[in-house]
Amino acid sequence: MKVADILLQAAAGVDAARARGPSDLARLSNDVVHVRSDGAIEVALHAGAAVVPAELAELGRLGGEVVVSATTPSVPGSGAGGVVQAWVPADRLTDVASLAWVASVTPPSYGRAGG
């Protein structure tokens, strides 16, 4: 699966909390996964090439809100890649992962050493 298990668990937590009734879904956040009060989950979308505006538009049509998009440096034997940090509605996480340009979906690193 292209989506990190911890993100799938967070999405399931959002669904379960919604089923119990109104609540502040941000309380589901932890050091690794951030959840907004509306149930959107912050993710890093990794791509095998630089992400172009048309691909960002696809993400937007699925409810994704881009925080930042960057091109990753090329390495010997491989071209440049791309990464997009975005908020994605929990119920659209697998739809976003199925976009052709998305290679994997992980939590952002939030600038901490080791992840």
N, C-alpha and C positions, 0 to 999 in steps of 0.2 A: 504494500500500500504506500502511496506517496505521502500520506499524512502521518506525522509523528503521533504515536499512541497517546501521549499526554494531551495533545490537542483534541483528539477524538473523545477522550475522557472528559475534558472541559466542556465540549459541545454537548455530551450526554448529561453533564451536570446542569447546564443551562436549560436543556429540555425538561429535565426532572423538576428543576426549581419553578419553571413556568407552569408545569402541570399542577403544582401545589398552590398556585395563585400568585398574585402580585408580590414582588419582592425586589430588593436592590441586588441585581445580578452581579454587580461589581464585587460583592463579598466573596464571590467564587475565585477571585484573583489570588495568586500566590507569587512567590519569587520567580517562578519560571513562566507562568502563563498569566497574562493580563486579560481581564474580562471587563467590559464597560457595563454600566447600569442598564443599557438597552440589550445586552446579551451578545454584542459583537466581541470577537476574540482577536487580539493582535497577533499577527503571524508574519513569518518571513517566507516569501515565495521565491524559490530558487529556479533559475532558468538556465538552459544550456547556451544561450546567446543573450546579447543585450536586449532588453525589453523595449519594444517600440510603442508609440502612442496608441496604435490600434489594439494592442494587447492590453494596455492599461484601460482602454475603453471597454473591452470585454469584461474585465474585472469590475469596473464600475456598473455595468449592466446587471451584475450579480449582487450588487449592493456593497461591494468592496470600496473602502475609502483609503487611498494611498497616503501613507505618511511620508515615505521617501522611496525613490527608485534610484538604483546605482548600477553601473557596469563594473563587473569584477575584472581584475587584470587577467590577461591571457597567460597561460603557462606553456612551457614547451610541449608540443604535440597537441595542443588544444587552443581554441580561440577564446576570446573573452566571453564571460558569462554575464548573468544579470541577477539582481536580487531586488525584490520589492517588499518593503515592510508596509503592511496594511492592516486595517481593521476589517474583519469579515464577519457577517452575521453567522452565528453558530449553525443555523439550519442551512447555510449555503456552503459550508466548509468543503464538503465532498464535491460539490458542483465546481467550486473554484479549483480544487485539486485536479479535476478532470479537464481543465483547459489544456489545449495541446502544448502550449509553451511552458507550462509549469512542470518542472522535474521533481520537486519535492516541496513539502510544506512543513516548516519547523517553527518553534517559538523563536522570537528574536533573541539576541544575546544580551541586550540591555547593558552592554559595555562592561560586564563583569569578567574577570579573569576566569578562564576555563569554560566559557559558554555563554 
